[in-house]
Amino acid sequence: MIDLANELPKIQLGSGVVSLEIRWLEQSLEKAASAAGYTQWLPAEHVAQTINAYLLSNASRQPVSLEAFALTVRGVLEGIGYGEVAPYFLRGGIELGFSLLDVSERVLPGFELGFFHECQRALERLLACEALGKILFQDMVPAVKKVLNRPHWCLECERMRDEIVCFIRYRLAHSRHAANLAFSIH
């Protein structure tokens, strides 16, 4: 028999599925509590663990929609006496990390066009999520070095980095789903 006790609940985001990260949920709860006027909200860790356990015990193995997830969290907050925090949970949309290194690992080293193609596909899946508020593009340096198959940073790496930044900016500027989307590239 396989023990699935440590499996994380899955959340449907646009055309993709992600695992619920407990630390992210804690941070989102703390952010909502801060917006509600709490300077330091100690129950965040316990509430995140409770929500995780609830989703695992009451849901099928199918991913839960983001809307159902947010309603569950707000319901738990109201149920434990923190109804004033509930309206602030995911108020500005969700913030997701996008690892450029993960994308670079899907293509052969030196295949720059393949990297841009994979990046475009990943962005399309990500932008299908209407509740997206911010994307954090991460791992630029290791991704560039992997794509170019370079052990050290060089002028060619700088050129590639600049092309990736322009590519991301262009794709987001021309996406009908990214009108109010914030992003950063690191």
Secondary structure, 3 states (H helix, E strand, C coil): CCCCCCCCCEEEECCEEEECCHHHHHHHHHHHHHHCCCCCCCCHHHHHHHHHHHHHHHCCCCCEEHHHHHHHHHHHHHHCCCCCCHHHCCCCCEEEEEEHHHHHCCCCCCCHHHHHHHHHHHHHHHHCCCCEEEEEEECHHHHHHHHHCCCCCCHHHHHHHHHHHHHHHHHHHCCCCCCCCEEEEC
